[in-house]
């Protein structure tokens, strides 16, 4: 039916109503195209689900748009090759958006935060939103009892300190012994890792007395066990979360892009300290996750950062969660 026909009908109905002494409906007297102001409400920045007896909440620290993914991803490939893969996956060929997702786990006796995001230093650029989203999820930083650091890049340790004050006043800390040793070694001075080392000295070192430095294979608490996943950094670790027969893997930065790093795990990643080892670790970790059909939380996966992978000819396809944890 055309707009003209609708208008004629409405006019006829209105005329009949007037002739019959009836009130004209309000909608007849208002413009159909009245402007509605756009909403400034934000998308929820947390996702909560149950894993056995553990409650798991992923927290969005923020999103960072940028150019790429080449050469940050696939520097050992032609730019056209990377662009073609993006296009095949309905993604922009020269633009990316990177997300950051720390994870909060309530075991019933401990409230454990894995990584802290950028902290206050990121807020000027729309990052550093862990504290706000933690509060939206019903928790506060002073309730966190353990902070676990998967590795010591700035987007994982930035929230440890607010100036001279710990960001998690009542927490103890767990971090990798190898990772801490690498970043605090004076040999980092004058190398590409120097700025990262300065960040560790500012954010991690002040908390060293409250920190338990672990080796791969050590447990944080019952049901949460570390595993070596070296390459992204020299001491990068992943964590197995197991409760009441359920199993989840926190893969941290084993994969930094849900297409480039998973569908092509052999492609170089600029953030990897040892690019060859990083690629080998990606294959090892995601082979395990795909074979065992385990869910995983990836720090840089599309928020809420939880999903599965299935094997493909050259790598893995990311399958985001839908209602698996809701039934």
Number of C-alpha atoms within 10 A of each C-alpha: 5 6 8 9 10 11 11 11 12 13 13 11 14 18 14 13 14 11 9 9 9 11 9 14 10 7 8 12 9 9 8 8 6 7 7 6 6 6 6 6 6 6 6 12 20 23 17 17 15 16 19 15 14 19 16 22 21 29 31 30 28 22 19 13 10 11 13 18 23 23 16 14 21 22 15 12 13 11 17 11 11 22 19 14 17 19 12 10 11 9 14 17 20 15 14 17 15 17 22 32 33 26 27 25 22 17 19 9 9 13 19 23 25 23 28 30 29 23 23 19 15 17 13 8 10 12 21 25 24 28 22 17 21 21 12 14 17 7 15 14 18 12 14 21 18 22 23 24 25 26 25 25 23 19 20 24 24 25 25 26 20 14 12 9 10 17 21 23 14 13 21 18 22 20 25 25 14 18 22 22 13 17 26 19 10 11 12 16 14 9 10 10 14 16 16 17 25 17 18 20 16 17 23 24 15 16 15 16 9 12 19 15 16 17 17 18 15 14 16 19 13 10 15 19 18 21 17 17 26 24 23 28 25 22 23 26 28 24 27 17 22 18 17 10 8 14 18 22 21 23 25 29 27 29 25 23 25 20 19 23 22 25 21 24 25 22 21 22 27 15 16 19 16 16 18 15 18 28 23 15 21 25 21 13 18 25 17 13 20 17 11 10 15 16 21 25 23 29 31 25 24 20 23 24 23 24 20 19 24 17 16 11 8 11 21 22 18 20 13 18 14 9 8 9 10 8 5
